[in-house]
């Protein structure tokens, strides 16, 4: 197991082997999570689009978006038939 030393400014240097394995390069951002007595670092996607990709995907699991849209449109149109 590799170890790192915390500087007086609370900075650490990630070992080059770990950076290579994870594809971490200078300027990348990492998210920090504290779990019990562990400090976990996660590489953050570079763009907002990449960070949001897949958000809410579970909502569409097993649902055909085209059929869902058609059903919503039909329900909307049936509800407004009474107004005519």
PyMOL Python script that loads the backbone (N, CA, C, O; Angstrom):
from pymol import cmd

cmd.read_pdbstr("""\
ATOM      1  N   UNK A   1       0.841  -1.179   0.000  1.00  0.00           N
ATOM      2  CA  UNK A   1       0.000   0.000   0.000  1.00  0.00           C
ATOM      3  C   UNK A   1       0.886   1.242   0.000  1.00  0.00           C
ATOM      4  O   UNK A   1       1.835   1.346   0.777  1.00  0.00           O
ATOM      5  N   UNK A   2       0.561   2.171  -0.878  1.00  0.00           N
ATOM      6  CA  UNK A   2       1.318   3.424  -0.924  1.00  0.00           C
ATOM      7  C   UNK A   2       0.773   4.379   0.124  1.00  0.00           C
ATOM      8  O   UNK A   2      -0.374   4.261   0.555  1.00  0.00           O
ATOM      9  N   UNK A   3       1.604   5.323   0.526  1.00  0.00           N
ATOM     10  CA  UNK A   3       1.155   6.326   1.481  1.00  0.00           C
ATOM     11  C   UNK A   3       1.583   7.701   0.989  1.00  0.00           C
ATOM     12  O   UNK A   3       2.489   7.830   0.166  1.00  0.00           O
ATOM     13  N   UNK A   4       0.919   8.719   1.506  1.00  0.00           N
ATOM     14  CA  UNK A   4       1.247  10.103   1.178  1.00  0.00           C
ATOM     15  C   UNK A   4       1.364  10.883   2.474  1.00  0.00           C
ATOM     16  O   UNK A   4       0.837  10.474   3.508  1.00  0.00           O
ATOM     17  N   UNK A   5       2.049  11.994   2.411  1.00  0.00           N
ATOM     18  CA  UNK A   5       2.232  12.852   3.581  1.00  0.00           C
ATOM     19  C   UNK A   5       1.443  14.140   3.364  1.00  0.00           C
ATOM     20  O   UNK A   5       1.459  14.707   2.272  1.00  0.00           O
ATOM     21  N   UNK A   6       0.767  14.590   4.388  1.00  0.00           N
ATOM     22  CA  UNK A   6      -0.002  15.827   4.323  1.00  0.00           C
ATOM     23  C   UNK A   6       0.937  16.986   4.649  1.00  0.00           C
ATOM     24  O   UNK A   6       1.635  16.967   5.663  1.00  0.00           O
ATOM     25  N   UNK A   7       0.944  18.003   3.770  1.00  0.00           N
ATOM     26  CA  UNK A   7       1.823  19.162   3.990  1.00  0.00           C
ATOM     27  C   UNK A   7       1.208  20.100   5.030  1.00  0.00           C
ATOM     28  O   UNK A   7       0.085  19.884   5.486  1.00  0.00           O
ATOM     29  N   UNK A   8       1.950  21.136   5.394  1.00  0.00           N
ATOM     30  CA  UNK A   8       1.452  22.117   6.365  1.00  0.00           C
ATOM     31  C   UNK A   8       0.227  22.864   5.830  1.00  0.00           C
ATOM     32  O   UNK A   8      -0.541  23.434   6.604  1.00  0.00           O
ATOM     33  N   UNK A   9       0.047  22.859   4.501  1.00  0.00           N
ATOM     34  CA  UNK A   9      -1.130  23.489   3.881  1.00  0.00           C
ATOM     35  C   UNK A   9      -2.235  22.459   3.631  1.00  0.00           C
ATOM     36  O   UNK A   9      -3.177  22.728   2.886  1.00  0.00           O
ATOM     37  N   UNK A  10      -2.121  21.278   4.255  1.00  0.00           N
ATOM     38  CA  UNK A  10      -3.075  20.175   4.115  1.00  0.00           C
ATOM     39  C   UNK A  10      -3.161  19.657   2.685  1.00  0.00           C
ATOM     40  O   UNK A  10      -4.226  19.210   2.259  1.00  0.00           O
ATOM     41  N   UNK A  11      -2.080  19.706   1.946  1.00  0.00           N
ATOM     42  CA  UNK A  11      -2.028  19.201   0.583  1.00  0.00           C
ATOM     43  C   UNK A  11      -1.363  17.837   0.560  1.00  0.00           C
ATOM     44  O   UNK A  11      -0.508  17.528   1.390  1.00  0.00           O
ATOM     45  N   UNK A  12      -1.780  17.011  -0.426  1.00  0.00           N
ATOM     46  CA  UNK A  12      -1.141  15.720  -0.629  1.00  0.00           C
ATOM     47  C   UNK A  12      -0.728  15.608  -2.084  1.00  0.00           C
ATOM     48  O   UNK A  12      -1.248  16.325  -2.939  1.00  0.00           O
ATOM     49  N   UNK A  13       0.200  14.717  -2.365  1.00  0.00           N
ATOM     50  CA  UNK A  13       0.593  14.411  -3.734  1.00  0.00           C
ATOM     51  C   UNK A  13       0.139  12.992  -4.026  1.00  0.00           C
ATOM     52  O   UNK A  13       0.495  12.056  -3.310  1.00  0.00           O
ATOM     53  N   UNK A  14      -0.647  12.840  -5.079  1.00  0.00           N
ATOM     54  CA  UNK A  14      -1.138  11.516  -5.453  1.00  0.00           C
ATOM     55  C   UNK A  14      -0.011  10.794  -6.189  1.00  0.00           C
ATOM     56  O   UNK A  14       0.569  11.356  -7.118  1.00  0.00           O
ATOM     57  N   UNK A  15       0.306   9.575  -5.798  1.00  0.00           N
ATOM     58  CA  UNK A  15       1.391   8.838  -6.452  1.00  0.00           C
ATOM     59  C   UNK A  15       1.155   8.706  -7.960  1.00  0.00           C
ATOM     60  O   UNK A  15       0.025   8.523  -8.411  1.00  0.00           O
ATOM     61  N   UNK A  16       2.245   8.802  -8.729  1.00  0.00           N
ATOM     62  CA  UNK A  16       2.140   8.782 -10.184  1.00  0.00           C
ATOM     63  C   UNK A  16       1.516   7.489 -10.702  1.00  0.00           C
ATOM     64  O   UNK A  16       0.796   7.515 -11.701  1.00  0.00           O
ATOM     65  N   UNK A  17       1.778   6.355 -10.042  1.00  0.00           N
ATOM     66  CA  UNK A  17       1.161   5.087 -10.467  1.00  0.00           C
ATOM     67  C   UNK A  17      -0.367   5.177 -10.386  1.00  0.00           C
ATOM     68  O   UNK A  17      -1.068   4.742 -11.300  1.00  0.00           O
ATOM     69  N   UNK A  18      -0.867   5.732  -9.309  1.00  0.00           N
ATOM     70  CA  UNK A  18      -2.315   5.863  -9.130  1.00  0.00           C
ATOM     71  C   UNK A  18      -2.893   6.808 -10.179  1.00  0.00           C
ATOM     72  O   UNK A  18      -3.964   6.547 -10.729  1.00  0.00           O
ATOM     73  N   UNK A  19      -2.190   7.905 -10.459  1.00  0.00           N
ATOM     74  CA  UNK A  19      -2.660   8.856 -11.479  1.00  0.00           C
ATOM     75  C   UNK A  19      -2.732   8.196 -12.848  1.00  0.00           C
ATOM     76  O   UNK A  19      -3.699   8.384 -13.586  1.00  0.00           O
ATOM     77  N   UNK A  20      -1.717   7.431 -13.178  1.00  0.00           N
ATOM     78  CA  UNK A  20      -1.708   6.734 -14.473  1.00  0.00           C
ATOM     79  C   UNK A  20      -2.858   5.742 -14.569  1.00  0.00           C
ATOM     80  O   UNK A  20      -3.553   5.690 -15.583  1.00  0.00           O
ATOM     81  N   UNK A  21      -3.059   4.964 -13.527  1.00  0.00           N
ATOM     82  CA  UNK A  21      -4.122   3.960 -13.538  1.00  0.00           C
ATOM     83  C   UNK A  21      -5.506   4.586 -13.684  1.00  0.00           C
ATOM     84  O   UNK A  21      -6.377   4.026 -14.348  1.00  0.00           O
ATOM     85  N   UNK A  22      -5.707   5.737 -13.068  1.00  0.00           N
ATOM     86  CA  UNK A  22      -7.015   6.391 -13.082  1.00  0.00           C
ATOM     87  C   UNK A  22      -7.157   7.451 -14.162  1.00  0.00           C
ATOM     88  O   UNK A  22      -8.244   7.993 -14.360  1.00  0.00           O
ATOM     89  N   UNK A  23      -6.068   7.751 -14.861  1.00  0.00           N
ATOM     90  CA  UNK A  23      -6.123   8.772 -15.909  1.00  0.00           C
ATOM     91  C   UNK A  23      -6.217  10.181 -15.361  1.00  0.00           C
ATOM     92  O   UNK A  23      -6.752  11.069 -16.025  1.00  0.00           O
ATOM     93  N   UNK A  24      -5.708  10.399 -14.169  1.00  0.00           N
ATOM     94  CA  UNK A  24      -5.733  11.728 -13.550  1.00  0.00           C
ATOM     95  C   UNK A  24      -4.557  12.533 -14.078  1.00  0.00           C
ATOM     96  O   UNK A  24      -3.415  12.074 -14.051  1.00  0.00           O
ATOM     97  N   UNK A  25      -4.846  13.741 -14.559  1.00  0.00           N
ATOM     98  CA  UNK A  25      -3.790  14.623 -15.068  1.00  0.00           C
ATOM     99  C   UNK A  25      -3.868  15.966 -14.349  1.00  0.00           C
ATOM    100  O   UNK A  25      -4.845  16.259 -13.659  1.00  0.00           O
ATOM    101  N   UNK A  26      -2.830  16.773 -14.519  1.00  0.00           N
ATOM    102  CA  UNK A  26      -2.781  18.101 -13.890  1.00  0.00           C
ATOM    103  C   UNK A  26      -4.018  18.902 -14.288  1.00  0.00           C
ATOM    104  O   UNK A  26      -4.389  18.943 -15.461  1.00  0.00           O
ATOM    105  N   UNK A  27      -4.638  19.524 -13.321  1.00  0.00           N
ATOM    106  CA  UNK A  27      -5.817  20.350 -13.573  1.00  0.00           C
ATOM    107  C   UNK A  27      -7.131  19.619 -13.374  1.00  0.00           C
ATOM    108  O   UNK A  27      -8.181  20.257 -13.295  1.00  0.00           O
ATOM    109  N   UNK A  28      -7.100  18.281 -13.290  1.00  0.00           N
ATOM    110  CA  UNK A  28      -8.332  17.527 -13.044  1.00  0.00           C
ATOM    111  C   UNK A  28      -8.868  17.873 -11.654  1.00  0.00           C
ATOM    112  O   UNK A  28      -8.111  18.208 -10.744  1.00  0.00           O
ATOM    113  N   UNK A  29     -10.188  17.783 -11.516  1.00  0.00           N
ATOM    114  CA  UNK A  29     -10.807  18.032 -10.224  1.00  0.00           C
ATOM    115  C   UNK A  29     -11.228  16.699  -9.625  1.00  0.00           C
ATOM    116  O   UNK A  29     -11.647  15.786 -10.337  1.00  0.00           O
ATOM    117  N   UNK A  30     -11.111  16.603  -8.312  1.00  0.00           N
ATOM    118  CA  UNK A  30     -11.493  15.399  -7.586  1.00  0.00           C
ATOM    119  C   UNK A  30     -12.540  15.753  -6.537  1.00  0.00           C
ATOM    120  O   UNK A  30     -12.443  16.791  -5.883  1.00  0.00           O
ATOM    121  N   UNK A  31     -13.532  14.896  -6.379  1.00  0.00           N
ATOM    122  CA  UNK A  31     -14.505  15.054  -5.305  1.00  0.00           C
ATOM    123  C   UNK A  31     -13.967  14.320  -4.083  1.00  0.00           C
ATOM    124  O   UNK A  31     -13.316  13.282  -4.211  1.00  0.00           O
ATOM    125  N   UNK A  32     -14.237  14.853  -2.917  1.00  0.00           N
ATOM    126  CA  UNK A  32     -13.743  14.272  -1.670  1.00  0.00           C
ATOM    127  C   UNK A  32     -14.938  13.806  -0.840  1.00  0.00           C
ATOM    128  O   UNK A  32     -15.872  14.567  -0.590  1.00  0.00           O
ATOM    129  N   UNK A  33     -14.892  12.542  -0.420  1.00  0.00           N
ATOM    130  CA  UNK A  33     -15.938  11.964   0.418  1.00  0.00           C
ATOM    131  C   UNK A  33     -15.267  11.398   1.666  1.00  0.00           C
ATOM    132  O   UNK A  33     -14.238  10.729   1.578  1.00  0.00           O
ATOM    133  N   UNK A  34     -15.861  11.673   2.833  1.00  0.00           N
ATOM    134  CA  UNK A  34     -15.359  11.109   4.086  1.00  0.00           C
ATOM    135  C   UNK A  34     -16.327  10.014   4.502  1.00  0.00           C
ATOM    136  O   UNK A  34     -17.516  10.262   4.702  1.00  0.00           O
ATOM    137  N   UNK A  35     -15.800   8.789   4.632  1.00  0.00           N
ATOM    138  CA  UNK A  35     -16.587   7.635   5.075  1.00  0.00           C
ATOM    139  C   UNK A  35     -15.925   7.065   6.322  1.00  0.00           C
ATOM    140  O   UNK A  35     -14.822   6.521   6.266  1.00  0.00           O
ATOM    141  N   UNK A  36     -16.598   7.196   7.411  1.00  0.00           N
ATOM    142  CA  UNK A  36     -16.048   6.732   8.692  1.00  0.00           C
ATOM    143  C   UNK A  36     -14.646   7.316   8.862  1.00  0.00           C
ATOM    144  O   UNK A  36     -14.502   8.529   9.017  1.00  0.00           O
ATOM    145  N   UNK A  37     -13.610   6.473   8.835  1.00  0.00           N
ATOM    146  CA  UNK A  37     -12.242   6.982   8.998  1.00  0.00           C
ATOM    147  C   UNK A  37     -11.479   6.955   7.679  1.00  0.00           C
ATOM    148  O   UNK A  37     -10.249   6.930   7.679  1.00  0.00           O
ATOM    149  N   UNK A  38     -12.205   6.960   6.537  1.00  0.00           N
ATOM    150  CA  UNK A  38     -11.570   6.940   5.222  1.00  0.00           C
ATOM    151  C   UNK A  38     -11.809   8.250   4.480  1.00  0.00           C
ATOM    152  O   UNK A  38     -12.845   8.896   4.641  1.00  0.00           O
ATOM    153  N   UNK A  39     -10.847   8.618   3.679  1.00  0.00           N
ATOM    154  CA  UNK A  39     -10.958   9.755   2.774  1.00  0.00           C
ATOM    155  C   UNK A  39     -10.962   9.171   1.365  1.00  0.00           C
ATOM    156  O   UNK A  39      -9.979   8.559   0.948  1.00  0.00           O
ATOM    157  N   UNK A  40     -12.056   9.352   0.631  1.00  0.00           N
ATOM    158  CA  UNK A  40     -12.201   8.763  -0.694  1.00  0.00           C
ATOM    159  C   UNK A  40     -12.202   9.884  -1.731  1.00  0.00           C
ATOM    160  O   UNK A  40     -12.948  10.855  -1.603  1.00  0.00           O
ATOM    161  N   UNK A  41     -11.369   9.746  -2.753  1.00  0.00           N
ATOM    162  CA  UNK A  41     -11.299  10.724  -3.838  1.00  0.00           C
ATOM    163  C   UNK A  41     -11.913  10.116  -5.095  1.00  0.00           C
ATOM    164  O   UNK A  41     -11.626   8.972  -5.446  1.00  0.00           O
ATOM    165  N   UNK A  42     -12.758  10.890  -5.766  1.00  0.00           N
ATOM    166  CA  UNK A  42     -13.365  10.480  -7.028  1.00  0.00           C
ATOM    167  C   UNK A  42     -13.003  11.506  -8.089  1.00  0.00           C
ATOM    168  O   UNK A  42     -13.094  12.712  -7.856  1.00  0.00           O
ATOM    169  N   UNK A  43     -12.596  11.028  -9.242  1.00  0.00           N
ATOM    170  CA  UNK A  43     -12.310  11.946 -10.352  1.00  0.00           C
ATOM    171  C   UNK A  43     -13.627  12.516 -10.842  1.00  0.00           C
ATOM    172  O   UNK A  43     -14.575  11.776 -11.105  1.00  0.00           O
ATOM    173  N   UNK A  44     -13.684  13.832 -10.965  1.00  0.00           N
ATOM    174  CA  UNK A  44     -14.891  14.501 -11.454  1.00  0.00           C
ATOM    175  C   UNK A  44     -14.805  14.667 -12.958  1.00  0.00           C
ATOM    176  O   UNK A  44     -13.734  14.971 -13.483  1.00  0.00           O
ATOM    177  N   UNK A  45     -15.906  14.474 -13.661  1.00  0.00           N
ATOM    178  CA  UNK A  45     -15.905  14.733 -15.103  1.00  0.00           C
ATOM    179  C   UNK A  45     -15.563  16.190 -15.377  1.00  0.00           C
ATOM    180  O   UNK A  45     -15.847  17.072 -14.566  1.00  0.00           O
ATOM    181  N   UNK A  46     -14.947  16.432 -16.534  1.00  0.00           N
ATOM    182  CA  UNK A  46     -14.434  17.759 -16.863  1.00  0.00           C
ATOM    183  C   UNK A  46     -15.538  18.779 -17.139  1.00  0.00           C
ATOM    184  O   UNK A  46     -15.398  19.948 -16.780  1.00  0.00           O
ATOM    185  N   UNK A  47     -16.637  18.352 -17.773  1.00  0.00           N
ATOM    186  CA  UNK A  47     -17.665  19.313 -18.163  1.00  0.00           C
ATOM    187  C   UNK A  47     -18.963  19.061 -17.398  1.00  0.00           C
ATOM    188  O   UNK A  47     -19.192  17.973 -16.869  1.00  0.00           O
ATOM    189  N   UNK A  48     -19.794  20.080 -17.353  1.00  0.00           N
ATOM    190  CA  UNK A  48     -21.091  19.941 -16.686  1.00  0.00           C
ATOM    191  C   UNK A  48     -21.918  18.865 -17.384  1.00  0.00           C
ATOM    192  O   UNK A  48     -22.625  18.103 -16.724  1.00  0.00           O
ATOM    193  N   UNK A  49     -21.837  18.797 -18.700  1.00  0.00           N
ATOM    194  CA  UNK A  49     -22.566  17.789 -19.454  1.00  0.00           C
ATOM    195  C   UNK A  49     -22.172  16.386 -18.988  1.00  0.00           C
ATOM    196  O   UNK A  49     -23.036  15.537 -18.769  1.00  0.00           O
ATOM    197  N   UNK A  50     -20.882  16.146 -18.840  1.00  0.00           N
ATOM    198  CA  UNK A  50     -20.413  14.835 -18.388  1.00  0.00           C
ATOM    199  C   UNK A  50     -20.856  14.552 -16.951  1.00  0.00           C
ATOM    200  O   UNK A  50     -21.166  13.412 -16.605  1.00  0.00           O
ATOM    201  N   UNK A  51     -20.884  15.599 -16.113  1.00  0.00           N
ATOM    202  CA  UNK A  51     -21.309  15.407 -14.728  1.00  0.00           C
ATOM    203  C   UNK A  51     -22.798  15.077 -14.650  1.00  0.00           C
ATOM    204  O   UNK A  51     -23.214  14.341 -13.755  1.00  0.00           O
ATOM    205  N   UNK A  52     -23.607  15.603 -15.563  1.00  0.00           N
ATOM    206  CA  UNK A  52     -25.052  15.398 -15.525  1.00  0.00           C
ATOM    207  C   UNK A  52     -25.506  14.184 -16.335  1.00  0.00           C
ATOM    208  O   UNK A  52     -26.652  13.753 -16.206  1.00  0.00           O
ATOM    209  N   UNK A  53     -24.624  13.629 -17.168  1.00  0.00           N
ATOM    210  CA  UNK A  53     -24.991  12.512 -18.027  1.00  0.00           C
ATOM    211  C   UNK A  53     -25.526  11.356 -17.182  1.00  0.00           C
ATOM    212  O   UNK A  53     -24.889  10.932 -16.218  1.00  0.00           O
ATOM    213  N   UNK A  54     -26.686  10.859 -17.550  1.00  0.00           N
ATOM    214  CA  UNK A  54     -27.279   9.720 -16.861  1.00  0.00           C
ATOM    215  C   UNK A  54     -28.082  10.078 -15.628  1.00  0.00           C
ATOM    216  O   UNK A  54     -28.703   9.204 -15.023  1.00  0.00           O
ATOM    217  N   UNK A  55     -28.084  11.344 -15.243  1.00  0.00           N
ATOM    218  CA  UNK A  55     -28.846  11.763 -14.075  1.00  0.00           C
ATOM    219  C   UNK A  55     -30.330  11.521 -14.346  1.00  0.00           C
ATOM    220  O   UNK A  55     -30.861  12.026 -15.335  1.00  0.00           O
ATOM    221  N   UNK A  56     -30.985  10.786 -13.517  1.00  0.00           N
ATOM    222  CA  UNK A  56     -32.402  10.486 -13.704  1.00  0.00           C
ATOM    223  C   UNK A  56     -32.669   9.356 -14.683  1.00  0.00           C
ATOM    224  O   UNK A  56     -33.824   9.099 -15.020  1.00  0.00           O
ATOM    225  N   UNK A  57     -31.628   8.676 -15.147  1.00  0.00           N
ATOM    226  CA  UNK A  57     -31.811   7.590 -16.111  1.00  0.00           C
ATOM    227  C   UNK A  57     -32.706   6.495 -15.540  1.00  0.00           C
ATOM    228  O   UNK A  57     -33.425   5.828 -16.284  1.00  0.00           O
ATOM    229  N   UNK A  58     -32.663   6.309 -14.217  1.00  0.00           N
ATOM    230  CA  UNK A  58     -33.488   5.269 -13.594  1.00  0.00           C
ATOM    231  C   UNK A  58     -34.978   5.511 -13.816  1.00  0.00           C
ATOM    232  O   UNK A  58     -35.771   4.570 -13.777  1.00  0.00           O
ATOM    233  N   UNK A  59     -35.365   6.773 -14.049  1.00  0.00           N
ATOM    234  CA  UNK A  59     -36.768   7.109 -14.271  1.00  0.00           C
ATOM    235  C   UNK A  59     -37.270   6.454 -15.558  1.00  0.00           C
ATOM    236  O   UNK A  59     -38.430   6.049 -15.637  1.00  0.00           O
ATOM    237  N   UNK A  60     -36.404   6.352 -16.561  1.00  0.00           N
ATOM    238  CA  UNK A  60     -36.792   5.820 -17.864  1.00  0.00           C
ATOM    239  C   UNK A  60     -36.509   4.331 -18.006  1.00  0.00           C
ATOM    240  O   UNK A  60     -36.717   3.764 -19.079  1.00  0.00           O
ATOM    241  N   UNK A  61     -36.043   3.697 -16.953  1.00  0.00           N
ATOM    242  CA  UNK A  61     -35.706   2.283 -17.031  1.00  0.00           C
ATOM    243  C   UNK A  61     -36.948   1.461 -17.382  1.00  0.00           C
ATOM    244  O   UNK A  61     -37.942   1.492 -16.656  1.00  0.00           O
ATOM    245  N   UNK A  62     -36.888   0.734 -18.487  1.00  0.00           N
ATOM    246  CA  UNK A  62     -38.008  -0.109 -18.918  1.00  0.00           C
ATOM    247  C   UNK A  62     -39.141   0.657 -19.565  1.00  0.00           C
ATOM    248  O   UNK A  62     -40.204   0.084 -19.804  1.00  0.00           O
ATOM    249  N   UNK A  63     -38.951   1.941 -19.859  1.00  0.00           N
ATOM    250  CA  UNK A  63     -40.000   2.763 -20.463  1.00  0.00           C
ATOM    251  C   UNK A  63     -39.572   3.164 -21.860  1.00  0.00           C
ATOM    252  O   UNK A  63     -38.445   3.612 -22.072  1.00  0.00           O
ATOM    253  N   UNK A  64     -40.495   2.997 -22.825  1.00  0.00           N
ATOM    254  CA  UNK A  64     -40.229   3.459 -24.189  1.00  0.00           C
ATOM    255  C   UNK A  64     -40.622   4.934 -24.248  1.00  0.00           C
ATOM    256  O   UNK A  64     -41.804   5.255 -24.128  1.00  0.00           O
ATOM    257  N   UNK A  65     -39.650   5.844 -24.431  1.00  0.00           N
ATOM    258  CA  UNK A  65     -39.971   7.277 -24.406  1.00  0.00           C
ATOM    259  C   UNK A  65     -40.981   7.696 -25.477  1.00  0.00           C
ATOM    260  O   UNK A  65     -41.782   8.603 -25.252  1.00  0.00           O
ATOM    261  N   UNK A  66     -40.946   7.049 -26.622  1.00  0.00           N
ATOM    262  CA  UNK A  66     -41.890   7.401 -27.698  1.00  0.00           C
ATOM    263  C   UNK A  66     -43.309   7.034 -27.274  1.00  0.00           C
ATOM    264  O   UNK A  66     -44.226   7.845 -27.402  1.00  0.00           O
ATOM    265  N   UNK A  67     -43.492   5.819 -26.773  1.00  0.00           N
ATOM    266  CA  UNK A  67     -44.821   5.395 -26.313  1.00  0.00           C
ATOM    267  C   UNK A  67     -45.302   6.254 -25.142  1.00  0.00           C
ATOM    268  O   UNK A  67     -46.482   6.600 -25.067  1.00  0.00           O
ATOM    269  N   UNK A  68     -44.405   6.591 -24.247  1.00  0.00           N
ATOM    270  CA  UNK A  68     -44.758   7.432 -23.099  1.00  0.00           C
ATOM    271  C   UNK A  68     -45.247   8.800 -23.575  1.00  0.00           C
ATOM    272  O   UNK A  68     -46.253   9.312 -23.082  1.00  0.00           O
ATOM    273  N   UNK A  69     -44.540   9.381 -24.522  1.00  0.00           N
ATOM    274  CA  UNK A  69     -44.931  10.691 -25.055  1.00  0.00           C
ATOM    275  C   UNK A  69     -46.279  10.612 -25.754  1.00  0.00           C
ATOM    276  O   UNK A  69     -47.117  11.499 -25.591  1.00  0.00           O
ATOM    277  N   UNK A  70     -46.490   9.561 -26.529  1.00  0.00           N
ATOM    278  CA  UNK A  70     -47.788   9.385 -27.210  1.00  0.00           C
ATOM    279  C   UNK A  70     -48.921   9.269 -26.193  1.00  0.00           C
ATOM    280  O   UNK A  70     -49.975   9.881 -26.366  1.00  0.00           O
ATOM    281  N   UNK A  71     -48.707   8.483 -25.128  1.00  0.00           N
ATOM    282  CA  UNK A  71     -49.735   8.311 -24.120  1.00  0.00           C
ATOM    283  C   UNK A  71     -50.055   9.651 -23.438  1.00  0.00           C
ATOM    284  O   UNK A  71     -51.223   9.973 -23.217  1.00  0.00           O
ATOM    285  N   UNK A  72     -49.023  10.421 -23.110  1.00  0.00           N
ATOM    286  CA  UNK A  72     -49.253  11.734 -22.494  1.00  0.00           C
ATOM    287  C   UNK A  72     -50.018  12.663 -23.431  1.00  0.00           C
ATOM    288  O   UNK A  72     -50.918  13.387 -23.004  1.00  0.00           O
ATOM    289  N   UNK A  73     -49.648  12.636 -24.719  1.00  0.00           N
ATOM    290  CA  UNK A  73     -50.340  13.491 -25.699  1.00  0.00           C
ATOM    291  C   UNK A  73     -51.807  13.085 -25.815  1.00  0.00           C
ATOM    292  O   UNK A  73     -52.690  13.942 -25.836  1.00  0.00           O
ATOM    293  N   UNK A  74     -52.067  11.771 -25.890  1.00  0.00           N
ATOM    294  CA  UNK A  74     -53.446  11.290 -25.997  1.00  0.00           C
ATOM    295  C   UNK A  74     -54.265  11.677 -24.773  1.00  0.00           C
ATOM    296  O   UNK A  74     -55.413  12.101 -24.905  1.00  0.00           O
ATOM    297  N   UNK A  75     -53.684  11.535 -23.578  1.00  0.00           N
ATOM    298  CA  UNK A  75     -54.378  11.919 -22.358  1.00  0.00           C
ATOM    299  C   UNK A  75     -54.686  13.407 -22.350  1.00  0.00           C
ATOM    300  O   UNK A  75     -55.773  13.823 -21.948  1.00  0.00           O
ATOM    301  N   UNK A  76     -53.720  14.209 -22.799  1.00  0.00           N
ATOM    302  CA  UNK A  76     -53.906  15.662 -22.846  1.00  0.00           C
ATOM    303  C   UNK A  76     -55.037  16.017 -23.806  1.00  0.00           C
ATOM    304  O   UNK A  76     -55.905  16.833 -23.493  1.00  0.00           O
ATOM    305  N   UNK A  77     -55.010  15.386 -24.987  1.00  0.00           N
ATOM    306  CA  UNK A  77     -56.026  15.701 -25.996  1.00  0.00           C
ATOM    307  C   UNK A  77     -57.409  15.244 -25.540  1.00  0.00           C
ATOM    308  O   UNK A  77     -58.393  15.939 -25.793  1.00  0.00           O
ATOM    309  N   UNK A  78     -57.509  14.092 -24.872  1.00  0.00           N
ATOM    310  CA  UNK A  78     -58.806  13.638 -24.343  1.00  0.00           C
ATOM    311  C   UNK A  78     -59.335  14.610 -23.297  1.00  0.00           C
ATOM    312  O   UNK A  78     -60.535  14.877 -23.238  1.00  0.00           O
ATOM    313  N   UNK A  79     -58.441  15.134 -22.479  1.00  0.00           N
ATOM    314  CA  UNK A  79     -58.860  16.078 -21.446  1.00  0.00           C
ATOM    315  C   UNK A  79     -59.351  17.398 -22.010  1.00  0.00           C
ATOM    316  O   UNK A  79     -60.175  18.068 -21.388  1.00  0.00           O
ATOM    317  N   UNK A  80     -58.857  17.782 -23.181  1.00  0.00           N
ATOM    318  CA  UNK A  80     -59.259  19.041 -23.786  1.00  0.00           C
ATOM    319  C   UNK A  80     -60.387  18.874 -24.793  1.00  0.00           C
ATOM    320  O   UNK A  80     -60.865  19.873 -25.332  1.00  0.00           O
ATOM    321  N   UNK A  81     -60.832  17.650 -25.069  1.00  0.00           N
ATOM    322  CA  UNK A  81     -61.980  17.429 -25.965  1.00  0.00           C
ATOM    323  C   UNK A  81     -63.246  18.008 -25.348  1.00  0.00           C
ATOM    324  O   UNK A  81     -64.144  18.457 -26.059  1.00  0.00           O
ATOM    325  N   UNK A  82     -63.311  17.994 -24.011  1.00  0.00           N
ATOM    326  CA  UNK A  82     -64.484  18.526 -23.307  1.00  0.00           C
ATOM    327  C   UNK A  82     -64.627  20.023 -23.506  1.00  0.00           C
ATOM    328  O   UNK A  82     -65.734  20.551 -23.400  1.00  0.00           O
ATOM    329  N   UNK A  83     -63.529  20.726 -23.793  1.00  0.00           N
ATOM    330  CA  UNK A  83     -63.552  22.172 -23.944  1.00  0.00           C
ATOM    331  C   UNK A  83     -64.126  22.604 -25.275  1.00  0.00           C
ATOM    332  O   UNK A  83     -64.444  23.779 -25.457  1.00  0.00           O
ATOM    333  N   UNK A  84     -64.265  21.679 -26.207  1.00  0.00           N
ATOM    334  CA  UNK A  84     -64.724  22.045 -27.565  1.00  0.00           C
ATOM    335  C   UNK A  84     -66.199  22.062 -27.680  1.00  0.00           C
ATOM    336  O   UNK A  84     -66.731  22.350 -28.753  1.00  0.00           O
TER     337      UNK A  84
END
""", "prot")
cmd.dss("prot")
cmd.show_as("cartoon", "prot")
cmd.util.cbc("prot")
cmd.orient("prot")
